[in-house]
């Protein structure tokens, strides 16, 4: 069908333009389906760019995408930057009625230091929550820029904890919530010693964490004597609400980062 469509184009320039569109679509779909598939720890990628125009995208907008499972819950943290507008839209894999839910910066609680935290999927939250419905397939982040080449861009990232598998000896990564305080990161595990990453820490406390896109090495300490309710009150509100709602064996963890 694609060959027939290109062959029927009235001019050579139209044929080249049609072939370019098809190749861009193939490039995008290859990344969407193969390079960056839906997972428990999805990676952000750029579906459109100044050199890959897929549909009627805006040249002053930065687009990021991550693929999701609708029955999973994801935590997205980062900074707002100084963009004119930013939004998060969940889509289903369909030709019509594609939008599941949308959340823009006028509806998002953003801290004074432009930090933000967003929960994607899972139980409904009172704020900063993007619904995935029953069939959400991916999320598009749109960042509108007055000056695309300059300024402070938004930086949505997930905080990741990397432990060493107690049986496999291989790196194991887990998305976490928590808060960095100087050279320490505090978090509360929902399921305590039943969590696989906690068991890995018991075997080997040396860990790495990714915060703001940068990896840091450190040593994790399990603190069963810590008052988890007081600790949760001091940590980001949305994450703490999810931990309280879903957890049943809460455990405080402190990670001391190397100098």
Number of C-alpha atoms within 10 A of each C-alpha: 6 10 10 8 11 18 14 11 14 9 11 11 10 14 17 13 14 18 16 15 16 15 14 19 16 13 14 20 14 13 14 19 11 10 12 17 18 18 12 15 17 18 17 18 17 16 21 20 16 11 7 17 17 18 10 6 14 14 13 15 22 22 20 19 22 22 24 26 19 21 13 13 17 21 19 16 19 19 19 22 18 16 18 12 16 22 17 21 19 28 22 20 12 11 6 7 9 14 15 19 17 18 18 14 15 10 12 16 14 16 11 7 9 13 16 20 25 23 21 23 23 17 14 13 16 7 12 19 23 24 21 27 16 12 17 23 20 22 24 20 22 19 23 20 20 13 13 15 9 8 12 14 18 19 15 21 19 24 23 21 22 22 26 21 18 17 8 8 11 11 13 17 20 16 17 19 25 20 16 15 9 8 12 15 19 20 22 27 24 20 16 20 18 11 13 16 21 21 17 21 23 15 14 16 18 19 22 22 23 18 18 15 14 10 13 17 17 19 16 23 17 19 13 13 8 12 12 19 13 9 15 21 11 13 18 15 13 18 20 21 16 18 19 17 11 13 15 12 15 20 22 21 22 19 23 21 19 11 7
